[in-house]
Amino acid sequence: MSAILVSMISTRSPAERISSGMKTSLQKTIIRGYLMAHLFSLPFWGLFLLLPMILYRDLQVTPFQMTAFVACKPLASLFSPYWSQYVHNNQNKLKTNLYWANLLKHLPFFFVPFFNSPYFYILACGFYMSFSRGTIPAWMELLKLHLSPKECNKICSFALTLDYVGSALFPLCLGVVLDHFDQAWRWLFPMLALIGLFSLYYLLKIPSHPSSTPPPSDSPLSYLLKPWTSCWNVLNSRRDFLNFQIGFFLGGAGLMIVQPILPSFFVDSLHLSYTGISGAIATMKGIGFALASPTWVRFCNTKNIYSLSACVSLLAACSLLFLISTPALPLLLYLSYFLYGIMQSGSELSWRMSGALFSKNENSAPFSSINVLAVGLRGLLFPALGAFLLEVTGHASWVVLLGGTCCLFSAFFMFQFSKRHPAGVNLSE
């Protein structure tokens, strides 16, 4: 009703009001597409979160195969920029990028009933994560083009909260099904992948965007090197963004190094069922994420992104401290993942928004692609390092302790960077 009254008393010309209405309609279409893409992917993602336990319990993977699986999720991010670079200064490819990525990432999981090899699931996981990460620059640029930073912040926060609420509920329900029906995941994967494709209907409604800069034709070598040269150019010219990447990389490394030890730790040391694992990891993490999201948004309105990331890294270190104490007091596992959810809420917000925020009036896709590449580099190095340290020391606690130390260093550097760049980058700007 208030919008109608404003329209009636507006002093703008009819053409301006029509243009404004078209823009509002376009904004709604883009927001609807973004949220529907998240919503329809939730059931599949809930089962995807349980895939490490499925591999360990039902396919009896070796430690090497589990390390390869853990590494492939972030390692796939090294290939994502080759998909996302099509939208660098090429806005007419935004819709195509999103549509085909959503279709292709679900495709391998329709063949799950026919494969027993763990390597198929490792490749399918890498395929899914590569396309999922590859669409982030396109979505961020699309939202940045049509929404203010404050609106973009709210939409991203809401979508991430939706993701984690779904990540709390669906694994819990699916864990019960997997505990009571042997090999149920074989038919659940293709069924939930089909549901994930329903969002294509909403993606098709997003209009194509005219490109302001004609896309250059690259040679094969230039195409292979382009994500890396673009990354170098941005980091070399933007010291503030480089500092953010250093601090964020350390915190991500601390979390990544402990991932290979978790499936065996949950099953062999804590003797958790699918329901117990989903209750600890997904449900408590999802509750922490959902409860913390509004607080992080308010925090972002008053503090810069360095202070936000410093607090995130401190929470990560606390979460790992509780995790390492779980054998003495099993209930600490739930507190650990509750804190992890709170941490992840702030981490995802700063990670997704940093490209759009640091780029300001520039194209945000190269900045967002650096975030994706950094995830891939962490996946290349730190899961293997964690598995190696576990093999050498024989104690998971040493690996978790090292992860916590990396998070503490990350918090220290981010606090230092917030003093060095006091103006910083505020998410409300």
N, C-alpha and C positions, 0 to 999 in steps of 0.2 A: 504493500500500500504506500509506504514512504517513497519507494522508487517511482511510483506512478505520479505522486504529487510533485516530486522533484522534476520529472519530465514535463509536467503541465506548466510549471512556473518558470521553466528554463528559458533564458533569453537567447539561447543558441538558435541558429537557423535550422529549418527542417532537415537540410542536407547533413548538418553536423550531428543532429540527433539520430538520423538514420545510420550514419557512420559509427556513432557511439554504440548503437544497438547491435550493429553487425559485429563490432569488436567484442561486446559482451557475450554475444552468442558464440563467437569463435572461442573466447576464453572458456566458456562452459563446456564446449565440445572437447577442448584439449584437457581440461581438468577431469572430465568424465572418462576420457580415454586413458589418462594416467592412472586414475583410481581403479578402473575396471581391469586394467592390465595387472595391477597388484591383487585385486580381489579374486579373480579367476585362477591366479597362480597359487593361491594359498593351499588348497588341498594337496596339490602336487608337491609343493615345497615342504609340507608337513611330513610326507613320506620320504622325501629326499633327505631330510635331516636324520632319518633313521637308517639311511643306507650304510654308514660305516658299521653299525651293529648287525645289519643284515649280512654284510659281507663276512664279518667275523664269526657270527653264529651259524649261519646257514651255508655259506660257501667255504668256510675254513681257510681264509686267505692267510698267506705267509706274512711275517713282519715286513718283508720287502714290499709286498703288494699293498699292504695297508699304508706304508709310508708313501708309496707311489700314488695311492688314492688321495691321501691327505694333501700331498703336494700338488696334485693336478688341479684342485679347485682354485687356488691362487695362481698357479703356474699358467692356467688357461688365460689369465689376464694379460700375459705377454702377447697373445694373439689377438686379443680384443681390439687394440688400436688399429689393426689392419682393417677391421670392419668399421670402426667408428670414424676413421680418417676421411671417409667419403662425405661426412657432414661438415668438415672443416671448410668454412667459407663457401658452403654449398647447401643452402637452406632447402632447395627443392628435393634433396635426398632424405630429409628428416623422416617423412612418413614412410618411405620405402624401407629405410633402415630399420625402423621399429617393426613394421609388418613382417618382413622376411625373417628377422631375428627371432621373433616370437614363434613363428611357424617352425623354423629349423631346429631351435633348441629342444623342442619336445619330440621331434621326429624319432631319434634312436630309441626312446622308451616304449614305442609301440612294438618293438621287437624283443622286449624283455622275456616273454614266455619261451623264446626259442634259444636262449643263450645261457650257458652255465659258467663260462669262463669269466673269472674276475677282471680280466683285462678289457672285456667288453664294457663292463660297468665303469671302469676307470676312464676309458675313452668317452663313454656317454656322459659321464660327469664333467669331464673337461669340455666337451662340446656344449653342454648346457651352460656351464659357468662362463665360457668364452662369449657366447652370444648375450647372456644376461648382463655381463659387464660391458659388452660392446655397445649396448643401447643407452647406457648412462649419459655419455656426452650428448647424445641426440635429445634425450628427454630434458636434460638440464638446459640445453640451448633453446629448446622449444618453449619451456616454461619461462625462461629469462626473456624471450622475445615478446611474450604476451602478458606477463604478470610483473608486478613490482617485486623487489627483493623481499619485502615483508610478506606479501601474499605467497610468493614462492616458498618462503621459509615455512609458513603455516601448512601449505599443501604437502610439502615434503615430509614434515613432521607427522601430519595425519596419516599419510600413506605408510610411513615407517611404523607408526603405532599399529595400524591395521595389519601390517605384515607380522608384527610380533605377537599380537593377540591371536592371530590365526596360527602362528607358530607354536603358541602355547596350547591351543585347543586341539588342532588336528593331530599332532603327534600323540597326544594322550589317547584320543579315540582310536587312532590307527594302531597304537601300541597294544591296546586291548584285542583288536582284531588279529594282529600278528601273533599274540600269545595263545590265542584259542584256535586259529586256523592255520595249519601248517602250509608254508609256501604261498600264503595269501598275497604277498607282495608281488607275485608274478602277474596276477591279473589286475591288481590295484594300480600298478604303474601305467599301463596303457589307458585304463579308464580315467585316471586323474589327469593324464597328459591331454586327453581329449577335452576335458573340462577347461584346461588351461588355454586351449585354442579358441574358446568362446569369445575371448577379448578381441579377436581379430575383427569382429563386427564393429566394435567401437573404434578401433584403429583405422578402419577404412573410412570412417566419417570425418577424420581429421583432414582438412583441406591441404593440398600441396602448397608449398611456399616458393615464390619466385626467388631465384638465386641472384644476390647482388653482385657476386664476383664469379665469372665463368671458371669452372673447375679446370685446372691445368692438366695437361696430359703428361704422365710420368713414365719414365723408362722403368723396366723391371727392377733394376738396381735402386733407382730413386724411390720406387714404391716400397721396397724392403727397408730402406734406411729412413724413410720420411718420418715415422713415429719417433725415432730416436733423435733425429736432427731437430725436429720440432720441440721435443722435450729439452734438449740441450739449449736451444735458443731461448725458450721461456725461462728456464732456471738461471741462465747466464744473465738475463736482463732484469729479472725480478728477484732481488735478494730476499725480500720478505716472504715470497712464496717458497723459495729454497729453504729458508729456515723452518717454515711450517712443515715441509716435506721431511727434513731431517728428524725433527721431533716426532712426527707421526710415524715415520719408518721404524724408529726404535721401539715405540709402543707396540706397533703391529708385529715386529719381530719377536717381542717377548711373548705375545699370545700365540704366535705361529709355532714357536719352538716346542711347545708342550702338546700340540695336537696329536702327533703320532702315538703318544703313550696313553691317550685317554681310553680308546676302546678296550684294550687289555686291562687297564686299570679298573674300569667300570665292571667288566665281566669277571675277571680273575680275582681281583682283590676285594671288590665290594659285592660281587655276586648279584648284580642287578638284572632284572628282567627287562623286556621291552617297555613294559608299563612303568617300571621304576626309573629307567633311563629317561623316558620321555617326560615323566613327572619332574625329575630333577633338572634336566637340561632345558627342555622346551617350555614347560609350564612356569617354573620359577623365573626363568629368564624372560619369558613373555610378560609375566606380571610386573617384574621390575622395570621392563622397558615401557610398558603402558603407563605405569604410575609416574615414571620419571619424565616422560616426554613434555608435559606442560611446564614442569620446573625448568627443564633445559631451555625451552623457548623463552621463558622469562629471564633466565640467566643470560641468554644471548643478547637480549635487548639492552643490557647494561655493561657487559664485559666483551672484550675482543676475542677473536677465535683462538688466540694463543692461550689465554687463561682458561677457556673452555677445554681445550685439548689437554692442558696440564691437569685439570681436575679429572678428566677421563682416564688419564694414565695412572693417577693415584688410585682410583677405584679399581683399575685392572690389577694393580699390584696387591691390593687388599683381597680381591677375589682369589688370586692365586695363593695367597697366604692361607686362606680358609681351605682351599682345595688340598693343599699339602698336609693339612691337619685332619682331613676326613677319616683316615684309618683309625685315629684315636677316638673320634666322635663323629659317626656317620651323618648326623643331622647337619653338620657343617657343610655338607655337599649342597644342600638346598639353599643355605645362606650364601654360599659361594656363587651359585648361579643366579640368585636374586641380585646380588651386587653386580654380577656380570651383565645382567639385563639392563640395570641402571647405567652402567658404563657404556654398553653398546648403543643405548639410545642417544647419548651425547656424541659418541664416536661416529655413528652413521650420519647424524645431522651435520657435523662439521666436515666429514669426508665428502658427502654429496654436495654440500653447499659451497665448499671452498673454491671450486673452480669458477662458479658464477660470481662469487664475491671478490676474489682476487683479480679476475679479468676486468671487472668494472664495465667499461664501455667497449672492450674488445670482445672478440669471439671467445666464448667460454670453452668450446670443445677441446682445444689443445691443453688447457689447464686441467680439465676433467680427465683427459686421456693420461696425463702424468700420474694422477691418482691411481688409475687402473694399472699402468705399467709398474708402479711401485708395489702394488699387491702381487703382481707376477714375479718380481724380483725377490720379494720375501718368500714366496712359495718355492722358488728355485733353490734357495739357500737354507732356510731355517727348519723346515720339517726334516730334511735329511740330517742336519746338524743335531736335532733333538733325538732322532733315532740312533745316531752314532753315539751320542753321549750316554743314552740309556744302555746301549750294548757294552760300552766301555766301563761305566760305573756300576751298572746293575741296579741302580736305585732311581726310581722315578722322581724322588724328592729333590735330587740335585738338578734335574732338568727343570722342574717347576721353579726352583729357587733362582736359577739363571734367568728364566722368563720374567719372574718378578723383579729382578735386578734391572733388566732392560726397561721395564715399565717405569721404574723409579728414575732411571736416567732420562727417559723421555719426559717425565713430569718436570724434572730439574731444568732441562733445556727449554721446555715450553715456557716455564716461569721466567727464565732469563730472556727469552725472545719477547715476552710481553713487556718487559722493561725496556728492551732495545727498540721496540716499535710500540710506544705507549698509545699512539692513535689506533694502531692495529687495523683490523677489519672487523667491523661490527655487523652481525647478522641482521640487525634491524635497519641497516642503512639502505 
